[in-house]
Structure formats: C-alpha cells, structure tokens
C-alpha cells in the first residue's frame, strides 16, 4: 500500500493490535510506535478516524500544491527554506528525523504523513503565536477535551484546555500553526488567521459571544469518544476540520469534505443589494458582511486565494445590460478584463515592488478583506466598519432584475499555472481546482418588487 492511500483502509496488523487493546483489559498499552500511527486509533475511534482521514490535516503532506511550492521554493532559495513548510505539513516526520526539507516525502512512512492524531493529542504546551511553536509530551498520554476520561487499556488519557474547543486556550494550539511568518530576510506576517481572530469579538467579547477555532471547525455532537466498554455518550468533536482548501487528487472522504465545506461557506457572508436610477444612470450597490468566519474573509493563504463578487443585471427581455465578476471556471481571475471587479484577498510584492505570488519572494502585502465582527452593537459607530460596500454604475434605466453572489477559489489558476510552467506541478491538477459559491450572499433584486433594496431594511 502506498503512503498516499494508506489512510483509506486499515492494515490487518493494525486492526489486530487495536482489537486486542480495545477488548482486553489485561493487554499492555500501545507502545510509542503504535501510538504514532493513526491506524492504531481507528479501531477504538472509528468515526473520528474516518473524519480525520479525509481532512486537510491528513492531506497536508500529499497536497500537490504544497509539494510543488516546497520543491520550487527549495530550489529557488538554494535550500534555505529547510523545514519551514514541512514542519507544519508533516510535523511528526520532522520531529522523528524522517525529513529535513520535505523533498523525500514519497519515502516517508504513512504514519508520519500529514498532521496526525498523535501530534495534536500529545501537545503539552504552545510557546508562541506562529510557525507551530508546539511542545509534545514524551509520556504517551493522549490529551483531549474530556474532563473525566474513561480508563482504557490502549493509552493513558487526560484533559487539556488546548484540546478543548469550549476553552479559549484551545485557539492557541490551532492558531499557532495557522499564523505564518516567512523566513528571513523578509519575515512577513503572511498568514494571519490567529491574529484576525484575536482582534474579533469572538476572542474578547462577552462570554456568550466567544468562539474558538474548534467551535466552528470542530463542531460537537453527542456520541461516544471511543468504542469501548464503559464509555458513555459525550459531546465530542467533529474531526473533518473543514476550511476552504480541498483535496485535488483522489483521497478518502473527498465528497463528504466538500459537502461540509459548502455548508459552512453558505452561512459565512450576508449580502444586501440596492438598485437606484438617477438622470438615466443606474447605480447598483452591493453590501457584504462577514457574519460567521470568526476571522477575516478570506483568510490563510489570502495572497493565493481569489474571492470576488459576481453582479449581473438583466433587462425585461433577460438580456444582460451590465456584468462584473463573471469568471469562467478555466480562467484565472487576474485575466478577466473587468475594471469593476470587486476582489477580496492579499496582493504580494517583492522587494522591488513588483507583484509576486511565491511566498519566499514576498516582502510586502496589500489587503482588502472582510473583517470579522469586532463589535456586537449595531448602533455603535464602529459597526459600519464591519461591512463593505461597492457601487457599480452604468448608463441606462433600471434593469428588470439584478443577481449577485460572492465566490471563492482556494488557490487561483494563475498560481497553479506558474507552478506548472516551472515543472513542479502536474497540469492535471489545474482542472480539479473548484470555485465555490457562498449561497448566503446570493441575492436577486427585482424591479417588480417596487423596493430599492433587497433584503428590505428591517430584514
């Protein structure tokens, strides 16, 4: 079985080992080698394993875009990147000395690929805010959210606020990996998801407003934490951990991941659409508000993401009289000749001020993002800063109807094209990059309703 598909099925040996550990209280606990192997977890934690097996954590070291960027970055920096990328994408492989730069991941055993169960559940401390400054215990104790874990023959267990999504401290664990500062000489705060969350009301608002990373990305459900005698129903974490990135090659749970991602995206943004005419000129005003991301939108590798707004106006014959943000699925957003395009994200520049995409080249950024809520009172003068508006103007009378929606590509095609051109990425990956619609932002204004705005002011 190749490492790439090792998560899809359990080996007979692992099943036998776990069956003994789960079913026989007289058997010895799992040793270090077994504890590091996610397959050892599957026998007792089948649901969690299945969810994790399709997650971007499991996919992290198989992701062809990561592999291509790391390969190109190592080449173009003369190896100066070292373990910068792989320390997050395959942390156990680095800590066990199985790789130093991620260029040999094809030969790294499956148990050390991606971000594993053992890596997260053996964390004892977080010693910073970015680039994964994480300390692991060497005691083979699995930390988790349960305050009173049931004793079991597989491993010792204890509660940790770092693994408990109901505790504000848990954001430190997630956030320290999801904020990235690039290596010298530029040391650019490139990915800022944790910092964005810390600036939001979700981290410092009233207690009922607070939400951690796990509150959104690892929602709870009533279930058993392990399939073992004596374990009872708890609130347990979902381990799909969806964000906005998706598997671009065959991988377990791929469709389940995308379905969950679409569900999350659909509630992220709220939109409003107003259309007015004055002196033969029509103004379409779009308002967007980030109501549920918990951080800015988009976030993470925002210099590679393409988030944008599509607006189309039609006359009474349903002919298009104005359009912006209409992007074909096979075309990079940057190649659209659209002076009205409203795009959200980061734009990176090298030391000479020239636009660049590869993170090791970037010395500065400009940003246009939808911020997370940082006040809860809609009567506050600061409330206006939470949403963003854009006016679209054209010569002509009121249209019969106008549609709008926000859309996002996890990584745009111009970034992939650059990696393909450099010989680091298989061209087949390009057609697998999706463009998601955020249905919560999708609106249709109709002249027949007789209202300037939709939804109405009180909705």
C-alpha positions as a printed Julia matrix, in Angstrom:
459×3 Matrix{Float64}:
   0.0    0.0     0.0
   1.41   3.39   -0.95
   1.66   6.13    1.64
  -0.72   8.23   -0.43
  -3.59   5.8     0.06
  -2.63   4.43    3.46
  -5.46   6.27    5.2
  -8.13   4.63    3.03
  -8.02   1.22    4.7
  -6.62  -0.29    7.87
  -3.89  -2.89    7.68
  -4.67  -6.3     9.15
  -1.86  -5.91   11.68
  -3.17  -2.58   12.94
  -6.69  -3.97   13.25
  -5.45  -6.92   15.24
  -3.38  -4.7    17.52
  -6.25  -2.33   18.23
  -8.77  -5.13   18.67
  -6.63  -6.51   21.48
  -6.07  -3.09   23.04
  -9.79  -2.19   22.96
 -11.14  -5.54   24.01
  -8.74  -6.98   26.53
  -8.11  -5.01   29.72
  -5.21  -7.31   30.55
  -3.25  -6.43   27.4
  -0.34  -3.98   27.59
  -0.9   -0.44   26.44
   0.2    0.6    22.97
   3.88   1.38   22.59
   5.29   4.59   21.08
   5.39   3.22   17.52
   1.74   2.17   17.66
   0.65   5.41   19.29
   2.17   7.46   16.46
   0.28   5.51   13.82
  -3.22   6.89   13.07
  -4.31   3.39   12.05
  -3.88   2.34   15.68
  -6.51   4.92   16.63
  -9.12   3.7    14.16
 -10.21   0.57   15.99
 -11.47   2.47   19.05
 -12.11   5.88   17.43
 -13.6    4.83   14.1
 -15.78   7.9    13.49
 -13.02  10.34   14.4
 -10.54   8.45   12.27
 -12.85   8.46    9.25
 -13.45  12.2     9.58
  -9.75  12.95   10.02
  -8.74  10.63    7.17
 -10.36  12.98    4.65
  -9.32  16.21    6.32
  -6.75  18.67    5.06
  -4.71  17.69    8.12
  -4.41  14.16    6.76
  -3.88  15.52    3.24
  -1.32  18.13    4.27
   1.78  16.29    3.06
   0.08  14.81   -0.02
  -1.31  18.09   -1.34
   0.26  18.54   -4.8
   0.26  22.33   -4.48
   2.18  22.14   -1.19
   4.63  19.65   -2.71
   5.11  21.82   -5.79
   5.62  25.03   -3.82
   8.04  23.37   -1.42
  10.01  21.81   -4.26
  10.23  25.08   -6.16
  10.97  27.08   -3.03
  13.82  24.78   -2.01
  15.29  25.07   -5.49
  14.93  28.83   -5.83
  16.27  29.56   -2.33
  19.13  27.08   -2.59
  17.62  25.0     0.21
  17.3   27.93    2.59
  13.65  27.06    3.27
  14.79  23.95    5.13
  11.9   22.56    7.19
   9.84  25.77    7.05
   7.0   24.19    5.04
   7.16  20.58    6.13
   7.31  21.46    9.83
   3.59  22.25    9.57
   2.59  19.86    6.78
   4.27  16.74    8.22
   5.39  17.69   11.74
   5.96  14.17   13.03
   8.19  13.39   10.05
  10.37  16.36   11.0
  10.41  15.56   14.71
  11.32  11.93   14.07
  14.14  12.91   11.71
  12.45  11.33    8.69
  12.75  14.52    6.61
  14.57  17.81    6.86
  13.11  19.64    3.86
  10.07  17.69    2.65
  11.7   16.69   -0.62
  11.65  13.0     0.3
   8.05  12.71    1.48
   7.39   9.95   -1.08
   9.59   7.69    1.03
   8.32   8.77    4.46
   6.16   6.1     6.14
   2.41   6.69    6.19
   2.26   7.02    9.98
   4.3   10.25    9.8
   2.44  11.86    6.9
   0.25  14.9     7.41
  -0.86  16.28   10.76
  -1.6   13.16   12.77
  -3.72  12.18   15.77
  -0.61  11.73   17.91
   0.79  15.13   17.02
  -2.26  17.07   18.17
  -3.22  14.9    21.11
   0.23  14.81   22.7
   0.73  18.59   22.78
   1.73  19.83   26.23
   2.46  23.49   25.51
   2.39  26.22   22.86
   5.31  28.62   23.1
   4.42  31.3    20.56
   1.85  32.62   18.12
   3.08  31.48   14.71
   5.04  28.84   12.77
   3.97  25.94   15.04
   6.0   26.5    18.24
   4.47  23.37   19.75
   5.87  21.17   22.52
   4.98  17.46   22.57
   4.98  15.24   25.61
   7.03  12.05   25.68
   4.78  10.28   28.17
   2.36   8.68   25.61
  -0.56  10.34   27.41
  -3.29  11.4    24.99
  -4.68  14.83   25.79
  -8.24  15.73   24.87
 -11.4   17.64   25.72
 -12.92  15.14   28.16
 -12.53  16.13   31.79
 -13.1   12.63   33.16
 -11.83  10.16   30.54
 -12.69   6.5    30.99
  -9.66   4.39   31.81
  -8.74   2.12   28.91
  -6.07  -0.44   28.02
  -4.85   1.4    24.9
  -3.32   4.55   26.4
  -3.41   6.94   29.33
  -5.72   9.93   28.87
  -6.08  13.36   30.43
  -7.9   16.63   29.88
  -6.14  19.57   28.26
  -7.62  23.03   27.65
  -5.51  23.16   24.48
  -7.64  20.34   23.02
 -10.97  21.51   24.44
 -12.92  23.64   21.98
 -15.01  25.08   24.84
 -11.88  26.65   26.35
 -10.47  29.88   24.96
  -6.94  28.46   25.35
  -7.61  25.92   22.62
  -7.31  28.65   20.0
  -3.62  28.97   20.88
  -2.96  25.47   19.6
  -4.81  25.89   16.32
  -3.72  29.47   15.82
  -0.02  28.9    16.34
   0.03  26.7    13.22
  -2.29  28.89   11.17
  -0.35  32.13   11.54
   2.75  32.12    9.36
   5.72  34.5     9.35
   8.05  33.93    6.42
  11.75  33.2     6.98
  14.44  35.89    6.87
  15.2   38.2     5.21
  11.6   39.38    4.78
   9.89  37.91    7.89
   6.48  38.88    6.54
   3.37  38.06    8.6
   1.85  36.25    5.64
  -0.97  34.17    7.11
  -2.84  35.91    9.9
  -5.88  33.81   10.8
  -5.0   33.66   14.5
  -4.26  37.39   14.71
  -7.54  38.14   12.92
  -9.46  36.0    15.4
  -7.74  37.68   18.34
  -8.89  41.08   17.03
 -12.51  39.9    16.79
 -15.28  39.83   19.37
 -15.09  36.03   19.23
 -11.91  36.14   21.31
 -12.58  39.03   23.69
 -16.28  39.85   23.56
 -18.93  38.91   26.07
 -18.8   35.31   27.22
 -21.82  34.3    25.14
 -20.2   35.79   22.03
 -16.89  33.99   22.37
 -15.99  31.22   19.98
 -12.8   29.27   19.47
 -11.39  27.73   16.29
 -12.93  24.42   17.31
 -16.33  25.99   17.91
 -16.64  26.44   14.14
 -14.23  23.95   12.6
 -14.83  21.05   15.03
 -18.49  21.34   15.97
 -19.76  18.99   18.65
 -22.21  16.12   18.59
 -23.5   13.52   21.03
 -21.5   10.33   20.55
 -19.09   8.01   22.29
 -15.49   9.17   22.26
 -14.32   5.58   21.88
 -15.9    2.24   21.08
 -15.04   0.52   24.33
 -16.96  -0.97   27.24
 -17.83   1.64   29.85
 -17.64   4.63   27.51
 -20.84   6.69   27.54
 -22.33   9.45   25.41
 -20.45  12.73   25.42
 -20.18  15.9    23.44
 -17.34  15.01   21.07
 -15.54  16.99   18.39
 -16.05  16.57   14.66
 -12.66  15.86   13.08
 -13.37  16.89    9.47
 -11.93  20.31   10.34
 -13.02  21.86    7.05
 -11.61  25.22    5.99
 -11.59  26.37    2.37
  -8.88  24.16    0.86
  -9.83  20.81   -0.6
  -8.16  17.63   -1.84
  -7.23  17.98   -5.52
  -6.33  14.32   -6.05
  -8.18  11.1    -5.11
  -8.37  10.93   -1.32
 -10.69   9.41    1.31
 -13.9   11.24    2.21
 -13.37  13.75   -0.58
 -17.05  14.32   -1.33
 -18.01  14.44    2.35
 -15.37  17.1     2.9
 -16.61  19.24    0.03
 -20.22  18.91    1.11
 -19.37  20.04    4.64
 -17.26  22.89    3.27
 -20.11  24.11    1.1
 -22.43  24.01    4.09
 -20.01  26.14    6.12
 -19.44  28.63    3.29
 -23.15  29.12    2.78
 -23.53  30.81    6.17
 -20.31  32.84    6.17
 -21.38  36.08    4.45
 -24.53  38.2     4.37
 -25.33  40.35    1.36
 -27.57  43.28    0.51
 -28.4   44.65   -2.91
 -29.74  48.12   -3.75
 -30.58  49.46   -7.22
 -31.48  53.09   -7.97
 -31.71  55.27  -11.08
 -30.94  58.98  -11.38
 -30.85  61.03  -14.58
 -30.71  57.96  -16.8
 -27.86  56.33  -14.88
 -28.24  53.24  -12.72
 -26.28  52.55   -9.55
 -26.1   49.01   -8.15
 -24.86  48.97   -4.57
 -23.63  45.7    -3.08
 -23.01  45.31    0.64
 -21.24  42.32    2.15
 -20.8   41.46    5.79
 -18.66  38.71    7.29
 -21.01  37.29    9.9
 -19.59  33.87   10.68
 -15.98  33.29    9.62
 -14.51  34.11   13.04
 -11.59  35.75   11.25
 -11.19  37.83    8.1
 -12.6   36.59    4.81
 -10.75  35.21    3.01
  -8.04  34.1     5.39
  -4.98  31.86    5.47
  -3.05  31.94    2.2
  -5.03  35.02    1.13
  -2.37  36.0    -1.41
  -3.2   32.82   -3.37
  -6.97  32.84   -2.85
  -9.35  34.6    -5.21
 -12.56  35.78   -3.56
 -14.75  38.04   -5.65
 -18.27  39.3    -6.26
 -20.38  38.5    -9.31
 -23.06  41.03  -10.29
 -25.29  40.69  -13.36
 -28.14  42.99  -14.43
 -30.81  42.0   -16.96
 -33.41  43.95  -18.92
 -37.02  42.92  -19.45
 -36.01  40.52  -22.25
 -33.47  38.89  -19.91
 -30.58  40.28  -21.94
 -27.51  41.24  -19.88
 -27.12  45.03  -19.61
 -24.29  45.03  -17.03
 -21.97  42.37  -15.63
 -18.95  42.22  -13.34
 -17.14  39.29  -11.76
 -18.32  36.72  -14.3
 -15.34  34.36  -14.28
 -15.2   31.19  -16.42
 -14.16  28.1   -14.47
 -10.99  27.61  -16.55
  -9.73  31.2   -16.45
  -7.61  32.93  -13.79
  -9.42  35.83  -12.15
  -6.48  38.13  -12.96
  -7.02  37.59  -16.68
 -10.59  38.92  -16.64
 -10.81  42.32  -18.33
 -13.14  43.81  -15.75
 -12.46  47.31  -14.4
 -15.36  46.9   -11.94
 -14.15  43.64  -10.4
 -14.51  43.55   -6.61
 -11.92  41.13   -5.3
 -11.03  40.26   -1.72
  -7.66  38.96   -0.58
  -3.99  39.88   -0.32
  -1.68  41.02   -3.08
   2.0   40.3    -2.56
   5.01  42.26   -3.77
   8.74  41.53   -3.94
  11.49  43.87   -2.72
  11.23  45.87   -5.95
   7.51  46.43   -5.55
   6.62  44.02   -8.35
   3.61  41.77   -7.83
   4.68  38.22   -6.93
   2.98  35.0    -5.84
   5.56  32.66   -4.32
   5.73  33.29   -0.58
   9.54  33.28   -0.33
   9.62  36.22   -2.77
   7.2   38.41   -0.85
   8.42  41.46    1.04
   5.09  43.29    1.48
   1.34  42.91    1.12
  -1.72  45.0     0.42
  -5.06  43.65    1.61
  -8.75  44.01    1.01
 -10.54  41.65    3.37
 -13.91  41.41    5.04
 -13.08  41.69    8.76
 -14.63  39.51   11.42
 -17.13  41.29   13.7
 -15.36  43.21   16.43
 -18.42  44.92   17.94
 -21.83  43.39   18.61
 -23.88  46.58   18.91
 -25.3   47.53   15.52
 -25.88  51.05   16.88
 -22.18  51.51   17.52
 -20.42  53.98   15.18
 -17.82  51.24   14.62
 -20.46  48.93   13.17
 -20.12  50.47    9.72
 -16.53  49.22    9.62
 -17.7   45.61    9.72
 -19.33  45.54    6.31
 -18.03  46.69    2.94
 -19.93  48.26    0.07
 -19.26  48.71   -3.63
 -21.14  50.8    -6.2
 -21.46  49.63   -9.8
 -22.59  52.31  -12.28
 -23.8   52.09  -15.86
 -25.69  54.32  -18.3
 -29.25  53.16  -18.7
 -32.61  52.78  -16.98
 -33.36  50.45  -14.1
 -32.89  46.8   -15.03
 -35.63  44.23  -14.67
 -33.58  42.2   -12.23
 -30.09  42.02  -10.72
 -28.32  38.98   -9.27
 -25.26  38.89   -7.01
 -23.17  36.3    -5.26
 -19.77  36.01   -3.59
 -17.42  33.32   -4.9
 -14.05  31.93   -3.86
 -11.27  29.8    -5.29
  -8.97  28.27   -2.67
  -5.98  28.94   -4.97
  -6.3   30.71   -8.28
  -5.28  29.24  -11.59
  -2.52  31.76  -12.26
  -0.67  30.42   -9.2
  -1.12  26.85  -10.45
  -0.08  27.88  -13.97
   3.16  29.29  -12.61
   3.9   26.03  -10.79
   3.03  24.03  -13.91
   5.27  26.22  -16.06
   8.19  25.75  -13.67
   7.76  21.98  -13.94
   6.79  21.49  -10.31
   3.05  20.72  -10.65
   1.18  18.2   -12.78
  -1.07  20.09  -15.2
  -3.92  17.67  -14.41
  -4.32  19.35  -11.01
  -5.49  22.6   -12.65
  -8.91  21.29  -13.67
  -9.55  19.99  -10.12
  -9.48  23.46   -8.52
 -13.09  24.37   -7.65
 -14.78  27.75   -7.44
 -17.27  27.83   -4.58
 -20.4   29.97   -4.38
 -21.4   31.38   -1.0
 -25.14  30.87   -1.1
 -25.81  33.09    1.91
 -24.64  36.04   -0.18
 -26.67  35.11   -3.26
 -29.48  37.63   -3.85
 -31.82  38.66   -6.62
 -33.31  42.16   -6.79
 -36.43  42.53   -8.95
 -37.9   45.76  -10.29
 -41.35  44.26   -9.91
 -40.99  44.26   -6.11
 -41.01  48.06   -6.11
 -38.25  48.3    -3.47
 -34.81  49.93   -3.82
 -33.07  47.31   -1.68
 -33.22  43.6    -1.08
 -33.47  42.4     1.6
 -35.56  45.26    2.95
 -34.1   47.42    5.71
 -35.88  45.55    8.51
 -34.94  42.06    7.27
